[in-house]
Amino acid sequence: MTHPLLMQTYWTHYIQPRRELSFALLRRAQADGFVAPDADLEVLVDMLAGGITYRVLQPNPPTIRQMKRYIESAYRQVGLLP
């Protein structure tokens, strides 16, 4: 987006609240021992969101089933699933 106010509004009201939820989940996973204590949570959130965004923007987007498997695999890599 090239409109700064629109981008700021989108970030503040849509992106940031979802990032905060992701950070909370990852902090809990760290406390429970599923995510390494020294993991950079900002990097993990960016990796998960970026990977998913990249997937859905492909010319032939995945089916819901394929996307579910992809997300589960990504979560497993981070330590959020066994």
MOPAC internal coordinates of N, CA, C and O (Angstrom, degrees):
PM7 1SCF
backbone

  N    0.0000 0     0.00 0     0.00 0    0    0    0
  C    1.4388 1     0.00 0     0.00 0    1    0    0
  C    1.5172 1   109.04 1     0.00 0    2    1    0
  O    1.2310 1   121.53 1   -39.03 1    3    2    1
  N    1.2995 1   114.67 1   140.97 1    3    2    1
  C    1.4555 1   118.32 1  -178.53 1    5    3    2
  C    1.5284 1   112.29 1  -104.66 1    6    5    3
  O    1.2310 1   119.88 1   173.03 1    7    6    5
  N    1.3048 1   117.84 1    -6.97 1    7    6    5
  C    1.4590 1   120.88 1  -179.96 1    9    7    6
  C    1.5307 1   108.86 1   -92.75 1   10    9    7
  O    1.2310 1   119.84 1   -70.99 1   11   10    9
  N    1.3383 1   117.91 1   109.01 1   11   10    9
  C    1.4702 1   121.32 1  -173.04 1   13   11   10
  C    1.5286 1   114.45 1   -57.97 1   14   13   11
  O    1.2310 1   119.54 1   138.58 1   15   14   13
  N    1.3235 1   118.48 1   -41.42 1   15   14   13
  C    1.4620 1   120.39 1  -178.25 1   17   15   14
  C    1.5338 1   110.45 1   -68.47 1   18   17   15
  O    1.2310 1   120.63 1   139.01 1   19   18   17
  N    1.3162 1   116.41 1   -40.99 1   19   18   17
  C    1.4597 1   120.19 1   177.64 1   21   19   18
  C    1.5255 1   110.21 1   -63.15 1   22   21   19
  O    1.2310 1   120.21 1   136.58 1   23   22   21
  N    1.3247 1   117.21 1   -43.42 1   23   22   21
  C    1.4593 1   120.92 1   179.16 1   25   23   22
  C    1.5246 1   110.90 1   -63.15 1   26   25   23
  O    1.2310 1   120.18 1   136.56 1   27   26   25
  N    1.3315 1   117.26 1   -43.44 1   27   26   25
  C    1.4633 1   120.92 1   179.38 1   29   27   26
  C    1.5243 1   111.14 1   -63.34 1   30   29   27
  O    1.2310 1   120.46 1   137.99 1   31   30   29
  N    1.3220 1   116.73 1   -42.01 1   31   30   29
  C    1.4608 1   120.84 1   178.59 1   33   31   30
  C    1.5199 1   110.85 1   -63.91 1   34   33   31
  O    1.2310 1   120.41 1   135.61 1   35   34   33
  N    1.3127 1   116.83 1   -44.39 1   35   34   33
  C    1.4635 1   121.74 1   178.60 1   37   35   34
  C    1.5265 1   110.35 1   -61.79 1   38   37   35
  O    1.2310 1   120.59 1   134.64 1   39   38   37
  N    1.3242 1   116.48 1   -45.36 1   39   38   37
  C    1.4674 1   121.05 1  -179.90 1   41   39   38
  C    1.5298 1   110.43 1   -62.64 1   42   41   39
  O    1.2310 1   120.43 1   132.16 1   43   42   41
  N    1.3212 1   116.79 1   -47.84 1   43   42   41
  C    1.4595 1   121.96 1  -175.65 1   45   43   42
  C    1.5298 1   112.78 1   -66.09 1   46   45   43
  O    1.2310 1   120.46 1   138.41 1   47   46   45
  N    1.3182 1   116.73 1   -41.59 1   47   46   45
  C    1.4678 1   120.27 1  -172.35 1   49   47   46
  C    1.5228 1   114.56 1   -98.28 1   50   49   47
  O    1.2310 1   119.77 1   164.15 1   51   50   49
  N    1.3150 1   118.05 1   -15.85 1   51   50   49
  C    1.4616 1   119.32 1  -177.92 1   53   51   50
  C    1.5304 1   111.88 1  -120.72 1   54   53   51
  O    1.2310 1   120.22 1   123.19 1   55   54   53
  N    1.3028 1   117.18 1   -56.81 1   55   54   53
  C    1.4709 1   120.61 1  -174.46 1   57   55   54
  C    1.5259 1   112.16 1   -70.98 1   58   57   55
  O    1.2310 1   119.92 1   126.06 1   59   58   57
  N    1.3143 1   117.75 1   -53.94 1   59   58   57
  C    1.4613 1   120.68 1  -173.68 1   61   59   58
  C    1.5305 1   113.59 1   -59.19 1   62   61   59
  O    1.2310 1   118.74 1   136.64 1   63   62   61
  N    1.3396 1   120.01 1   -43.36 1   63   62   61
  C    1.4708 1   118.09 1   177.89 1   65   63   62
  C    1.5302 1   112.64 1   -60.16 1   66   65   63
  O    1.2310 1   119.96 1   143.84 1   67   66   65
  N    1.3128 1   117.68 1   -36.16 1   67   66   65
  C    1.4646 1   121.21 1   178.60 1   69   67   66
  C    1.5268 1   111.16 1   -71.53 1   70   69   67
  O    1.2310 1   120.70 1   142.80 1   71   70   69
  N    1.3246 1   116.26 1   -37.20 1   71   70   69
  C    1.4712 1   119.63 1   175.77 1   73   71   70
  C    1.5208 1   110.43 1   -63.12 1   74   73   71
  O    1.2310 1   120.59 1   138.09 1   75   74   73
  N    1.3251 1   116.48 1   -41.91 1   75   74   73
  C    1.4667 1   119.99 1  -179.91 1   77   75   74
  C    1.5217 1   110.91 1   -62.48 1   78   77   75
  O    1.2310 1   120.02 1   140.09 1   79   78   77
  N    1.3249 1   117.56 1   -39.91 1   79   78   77
  C    1.4692 1   120.32 1   175.40 1   81   79   78
  C    1.5253 1   110.90 1   -62.26 1   82   81   79
  O    1.2310 1   120.81 1   138.62 1   83   82   81
  N    1.3165 1   116.05 1   -41.38 1   83   82   81
  C    1.4667 1   120.27 1   178.78 1   85   83   82
  C    1.5204 1   111.23 1   -63.87 1   86   85   83
  O    1.2310 1   120.46 1   137.56 1   87   86   85
  N    1.3279 1   116.72 1   -42.44 1   87   86   85
  C    1.4657 1   119.83 1   177.96 1   89   87   86
  C    1.5241 1   110.39 1   -62.02 1   90   89   87
  O    1.2310 1   120.37 1   138.06 1   91   90   89
  N    1.3286 1   116.89 1   -41.94 1   91   90   89
  C    1.4669 1   120.42 1   179.99 1   93   91   90
  C    1.5314 1   110.54 1   -61.70 1   94   93   91
  O    1.2310 1   120.44 1   136.70 1   95   94   93
  N    1.3276 1   116.76 1   -43.30 1   95   94   93
  C    1.4685 1   120.09 1   178.67 1   97   95   94
  C    1.5227 1   111.40 1   -64.10 1   98   97   95
  O    1.2310 1   120.57 1   138.41 1   99   98   97
  N    1.3219 1   116.51 1   -41.59 1   99   98   97
  C    1.4657 1   119.93 1  -179.74 1  101   99   98
  C    1.5314 1   111.72 1   -69.92 1  102  101   99
  O    1.2310 1   119.97 1   143.79 1  103  102  101
  N    1.3262 1   117.66 1   -36.21 1  103  102  101
  C    1.4749 1   119.57 1   176.57 1  105  103  102
  C    1.5258 1   110.03 1   -64.43 1  106  105  103
  O    1.2310 1   120.77 1   139.24 1  107  106  105
  N    1.3142 1   116.13 1   -40.76 1  107  106  105
  C    1.4690 1   120.13 1   177.04 1  109  107  106
  C    1.5241 1   110.43 1   -63.31 1  110  109  107
  O    1.2310 1   120.59 1   137.25 1  111  110  109
  N    1.3325 1   116.47 1   -42.75 1  111  110  109
  C    1.4691 1   120.55 1   178.23 1  113  111  110
  C    1.5290 1   110.39 1   -63.52 1  114  113  111
  O    1.2310 1   120.14 1   143.59 1  115  114  113
  N    1.3247 1   117.35 1   -36.41 1  115  114  113
  C    1.4667 1   120.31 1   175.53 1  117  115  114
  C    1.5224 1   110.14 1   -64.03 1  118  117  115
  O    1.2310 1   120.05 1   133.65 1  119  118  117
  N    1.3173 1   117.52 1   -46.35 1  119  118  117
  C    1.4604 1   121.69 1  -179.23 1  121  119  118
  C    1.5278 1   111.32 1   -62.12 1  122  121  119
  O    1.2310 1   120.64 1   147.20 1  123  122  121
  N    1.3362 1   116.37 1   -32.80 1  123  122  121
  C    1.4655 1   121.45 1   179.65 1  125  123  122
  C    1.5245 1   112.70 1   -84.79 1  126  125  123
  O    1.2310 1   120.48 1   176.77 1  127  126  125
  N    1.3350 1   116.69 1    -3.23 1  127  126  125
  C    1.4523 1   121.12 1   177.14 1  129  127  126
  C    1.5205 1   115.46 1    85.71 1  130  129  127
  O    1.2310 1   119.88 1  -168.00 1  131  130  129
  N    1.3249 1   117.84 1    12.00 1  131  130  129
  C    1.4629 1   120.63 1  -179.56 1  133  131  130
  C    1.5239 1   112.79 1   -88.24 1  134  133  131
  O    1.2310 1   120.80 1   154.27 1  135  134  133
  N    1.3241 1   116.07 1   -25.73 1  135  134  133
  C    1.4556 1   122.05 1   178.31 1  137  135  134
  C    1.5218 1   106.59 1  -118.26 1  138  137  135
  O    1.2310 1   120.85 1   -42.33 1  139  138  137
  N    1.3134 1   115.98 1   137.67 1  139  138  137
  C    1.4655 1   121.13 1  -177.55 1  141  139  138
  C    1.5300 1   110.78 1   -54.33 1  142  141  139
  O    1.2310 1   120.49 1   -40.86 1  143  142  141
  N    1.3234 1   116.66 1   139.14 1  143  142  141
  C    1.4683 1   119.75 1  -178.20 1  145  143  142
  C    1.5296 1   113.37 1   -62.29 1  146  145  143
  O    1.2310 1   120.22 1   154.55 1  147  146  145
  N    1.3187 1   117.18 1   -25.45 1  147  146  145
  C    1.4641 1   119.72 1  -179.29 1  149  147  146
  C    1.5312 1   112.53 1   -98.74 1  150  149  147
  O    1.2310 1   119.97 1  -169.48 1  151  150  149
  N    1.3250 1   117.66 1    10.52 1  151  150  149
  C    1.4641 1   120.70 1  -179.98 1  153  151  150
  C    1.5261 1   109.93 1   -65.02 1  154  153  151
  O    1.2310 1   120.90 1   -39.43 1  155  154  153
  N    1.3101 1   115.89 1   140.57 1  155  154  153
  C    1.4629 1   122.01 1   176.77 1  157  155  154
  C    1.5351 1   106.98 1   -85.09 1  158  157  155
  O    1.2310 1   120.99 1   -77.04 1  159  158  157
  N    1.3178 1   115.72 1   102.96 1  159  158  157
  C    1.4652 1   120.20 1  -173.60 1  161  159  158
  C    1.5196 1   112.52 1   -65.28 1  162  161  159
  O    1.2310 1   120.21 1   148.11 1  163  162  161
  N    1.3063 1   117.21 1   -31.89 1  163  162  161
  C    1.4638 1   119.47 1   177.71 1  165  163  162
  C    1.5305 1   110.29 1   -64.23 1  166  165  163
  O    1.2310 1   120.82 1   138.48 1  167  166  165
  N    1.3171 1   116.03 1   -41.52 1  167  166  165
  C    1.4660 1   119.94 1   177.61 1  169  167  166
  C    1.5335 1   110.00 1   -64.61 1  170  169  167
  O    1.2310 1   120.19 1   137.48 1  171  170  169
  N    1.3323 1   117.23 1   -42.52 1  171  170  169
  C    1.4636 1   119.91 1  -179.52 1  173  171  170
  C    1.5267 1   111.26 1   -62.55 1  174  173  171
  O    1.2310 1   120.34 1   136.16 1  175  174  173
  N    1.3263 1   116.96 1   -43.84 1  175  174  173
  C    1.4713 1   119.86 1   179.00 1  177  175  174
  C    1.5254 1   109.88 1   -62.49 1  178  177  175
  O    1.2310 1   120.33 1   136.11 1  179  178  177
  N    1.3265 1   116.97 1   -43.89 1  179  178  177
  C    1.4631 1   120.00 1   178.82 1  181  179  178
  C    1.5254 1   111.52 1   -63.27 1  182  181  179
  O    1.2310 1   120.49 1   139.36 1  183  182  181
  N    1.3266 1   116.66 1   -40.64 1  183  182  181
  C    1.4701 1   120.32 1   179.75 1  185  183  182
  C    1.5238 1   110.77 1   -63.56 1  186  185  183
  O    1.2310 1   120.35 1   133.94 1  187  186  185
  N    1.3189 1   116.93 1   -46.06 1  187  186  185
  C    1.4631 1   119.94 1  -179.14 1  189  187  186
  C    1.5228 1   111.32 1   -65.13 1  190  189  187
  O    1.2310 1   120.70 1   131.06 1  191  190  189
  N    1.3249 1   116.27 1   -48.94 1  191  190  189
  C    1.4661 1   119.59 1  -179.23 1  193  191  190
  C    1.5295 1   111.29 1   -65.35 1  194  193  191
  O    1.2310 1   120.74 1   138.37 1  195  194  193
  N    1.3314 1   116.20 1   -41.63 1  195  194  193
  C    1.4604 1   119.77 1  -179.93 1  197  195  194
  C    1.5108 1   112.65 1   -64.67 1  198  197  195
  O    1.2310 1   120.65 1   136.69 1  199  198  197
  N    1.3186 1   116.36 1   -43.31 1  199  198  197
  C    1.4615 1   120.15 1   179.21 1  201  199  198
  C    1.5177 1   112.03 1   -62.35 1  202  201  199
  O    1.2310 1   120.89 1   136.52 1  203  202  201
  N    1.3122 1   115.90 1   -43.48 1  203  202  201
  C    1.4677 1   120.19 1  -179.24 1  205  203  202
  C    1.5271 1   110.01 1   -67.59 1  206  205  203
  O    1.2310 1   120.31 1   136.45 1  207  206  205
  N    1.3263 1   117.00 1   -43.55 1  207  206  205
  C    1.4642 1   120.42 1   178.65 1  209  207  206
  C    1.5253 1   110.77 1   -60.96 1  210  209  207
  O    1.2310 1   120.68 1   134.82 1  211  210  209
  N    1.3204 1   116.30 1   -45.18 1  211  210  209
  C    1.4603 1   120.99 1   178.83 1  213  211  210
  C    1.5243 1   110.22 1   -58.08 1  214  213  211
  O    1.2310 1   120.36 1   135.68 1  215  214  213
  N    1.3296 1   116.92 1   -44.32 1  215  214  213
  C    1.4612 1   121.66 1  -178.98 1  217  215  214
  C    1.5150 1   112.81 1   -59.71 1  218  217  215
  O    1.2310 1   120.68 1   132.86 1  219  218  217
  N    1.3373 1   116.31 1   -47.14 1  219  218  217
  C    1.4691 1   118.94 1  -174.89 1  221  219  218
  C    1.5217 1   112.50 1   -76.01 1  222  221  219
  O    1.2310 1   119.66 1   164.99 1  223  222  221
  N    1.3284 1   118.25 1   -15.01 1  223  222  221
  C    1.4634 1   120.48 1   179.44 1  225  223  222
  C    1.5267 1   113.05 1   -93.21 1  226  225  223
  O    1.2310 1   120.05 1  -174.34 1  227  226  225
  N    1.3245 1   117.51 1     5.66 1  227  226  225
  C    1.4603 1   121.21 1   177.95 1  229  227  226
  C    1.5288 1   109.98 1   -65.04 1  230  229  227
  O    1.2310 1   119.96 1   -26.04 1  231  230  229
  N    1.3363 1   117.68 1   153.96 1  231  230  229
  C    1.4726 1   119.96 1   178.22 1  233  231  230
  C    1.5330 1   112.38 1   -57.46 1  234  233  231
  O    1.2310 1   120.33 1   144.86 1  235  234  233
  N    1.3213 1   116.98 1   -35.14 1  235  234  233
  C    1.4631 1   121.31 1   175.59 1  237  235  234
  C    1.5247 1   107.37 1  -116.32 1  238  237  235
  O    1.2310 1   120.38 1   -94.50 1  239  238  237
  N    1.3344 1   116.88 1    85.50 1  239  238  237
  C    1.4585 1   119.24 1  -174.82 1  241  239  238
  C    1.5301 1   111.53 1   -60.66 1  242  241  239
  O    1.2310 1   120.61 1   -27.77 1  243  242  241
  N    1.3238 1   116.44 1   152.23 1  243  242  241
  C    1.4576 1   120.40 1  -178.77 1  245  243  242
  C    1.5256 1   111.28 1   -68.95 1  246  245  243
  O    1.2310 1   121.87 1   -22.51 1  247  246  245
  N    1.3122 1   114.02 1   157.49 1  247  246  245
  C    1.4647 1   119.67 1   173.75 1  249  247  246
  C    1.5314 1   107.89 1   -72.10 1  250  249  247
  O    1.2310 1   120.59 1   -10.17 1  251  250  249
  N    1.3007 1   116.48 1   169.83 1  251  250  249
  C    1.4619 1   120.06 1   177.61 1  253  251  250
  C    1.5242 1   110.00 1   -60.08 1  254  253  251
  O    1.2310 1   120.20 1   138.60 1  255  254  253
  N    1.2992 1   117.22 1   -41.40 1  255  254  253
  C    1.4680 1   121.19 1   179.45 1  257  255  254
  C    1.5353 1   111.21 1   -63.36 1  258  257  255
  O    1.2310 1   120.57 1   134.74 1  259  258  257
  N    1.3251 1   116.52 1   -45.26 1  259  258  257
  C    1.4659 1   120.34 1   178.21 1  261  259  258
  C    1.5217 1   111.05 1   -63.06 1  262  261  259
  O    1.2310 1   120.66 1   139.84 1  263  262  261
  N    1.3321 1   116.34 1   -40.16 1  263  262  261
  C    1.4563 1   120.07 1  -179.93 1  265  263  262
  C    1.5217 1   110.60 1   -66.45 1  266  265  263
  O    1.2310 1   120.24 1   140.25 1  267  266  265
  N    1.3090 1   117.14 1   -39.75 1  267  266  265
  C    1.4717 1   120.60 1   177.74 1  269  267  266
  C    1.5285 1   110.13 1   -60.65 1  270  269  267
  O    1.2310 1   120.47 1   135.59 1  271  270  269
  N    1.3281 1   116.71 1   -44.41 1  271  270  269
  C    1.4681 1   119.97 1   177.94 1  273  271  270
  C    1.5237 1   111.45 1   -63.16 1  274  273  271
  O    1.2310 1   120.64 1   139.97 1  275  274  273
  N    1.3197 1   116.39 1   -40.03 1  275  274  273
  C    1.4653 1   120.83 1   179.74 1  277  275  274
  C    1.5284 1   110.39 1   -63.57 1  278  277  275
  O    1.2310 1   120.49 1   132.79 1  279  278  277
  N    1.3192 1   116.66 1   -47.21 1  279  278  277
  C    1.4604 1   120.72 1  -179.42 1  281  279  278
  C    1.5244 1   110.44 1   -63.74 1  282  281  279
  O    1.2310 1   120.12 1   136.90 1  283  282  281
  N    1.3237 1   117.39 1   -43.10 1  283  282  281
  C    1.4618 1   120.27 1   177.57 1  285  283  282
  C    1.5209 1   111.02 1   -61.08 1  286  285  283
  O    1.2310 1   120.34 1   139.56 1  287  286  285
  N    1.3064 1   116.96 1   -40.44 1  287  286  285
  C    1.4608 1   120.84 1   178.26 1  289  287  286
  C    1.5246 1   110.82 1   -64.73 1  290  289  287
  O    1.2310 1   120.34 1   136.58 1  291  290  289
  N    1.3287 1   116.96 1   -43.42 1  291  290  289
  C    1.4664 1   120.72 1   178.38 1  293  291  290
  C    1.5241 1   110.26 1   -62.28 1  294  293  291
  O    1.2310 1   120.10 1   135.49 1  295  294  293
  N    1.3160 1   117.42 1   -44.51 1  295  294  293
  C    1.4682 1   121.17 1   178.40 1  297  295  294
  C    1.5269 1   110.82 1   -62.61 1  298  297  295
  O    1.2310 1   120.73 1   141.58 1  299  298  297
  N    1.3091 1   116.21 1   -38.42 1  299  298  297
  C    1.4713 1   120.77 1   179.45 1  301  299  298
  C    1.5402 1   109.79 1   -64.14 1  302  301  299
  O    1.2310 1   120.25 1   139.39 1  303  302  301
  N    1.3329 1   117.12 1   -40.61 1  303  302  301
  C    1.4623 1   121.23 1  -179.99 1  305  303  302
  C    1.5240 1   111.41 1   -62.88 1  306  305  303
  O    1.2310 1   120.70 1   145.69 1  307  306  305
  N    1.3218 1   116.26 1   -34.31 1  307  306  305
  C    1.4508 1   121.06 1  -179.20 1  309  307  306
  C    1.5319 1   111.37 1   -79.93 1  310  309  307
  O    1.2310 1   120.79 1   155.85 1  311  310  309
  N    1.3270 1   116.10 1   -24.15 1  311  310  309
  C    1.4536 1   120.14 1  -179.17 1  313  311  310
  C    1.5117 1   113.73 1   108.69 1  314  313  311
  O    1.2310 1   120.50 1  -171.19 1  315  314  313
  N    1.3348 1   116.66 1     8.81 1  315  314  313
  C    1.4548 1   119.60 1  -178.32 1  317  315  314
  C    1.5291 1   113.30 1   -84.87 1  318  317  315
  O    1.2310 1   120.37 1   165.32 1  319  318  317
  N    1.3063 1   116.89 1   -14.68 1  319  318  317
  C    1.4733 1   121.97 1   175.26 1  321  319  318
  C    1.5137 1   109.19 1  -130.65 1  322  321  319
  O    1.2310 1   120.74 1   -29.92 1  323  322  321
  N    1.3253 1   116.19 1   150.08 1  323  322  321
  C    1.4832 1   118.75 1   178.79 1  325  323  322
  C    1.5293 1   111.85 1   -70.45 1  326  325  323
  O    1.2310 1   120.10 1   180.00 1  327  326  325

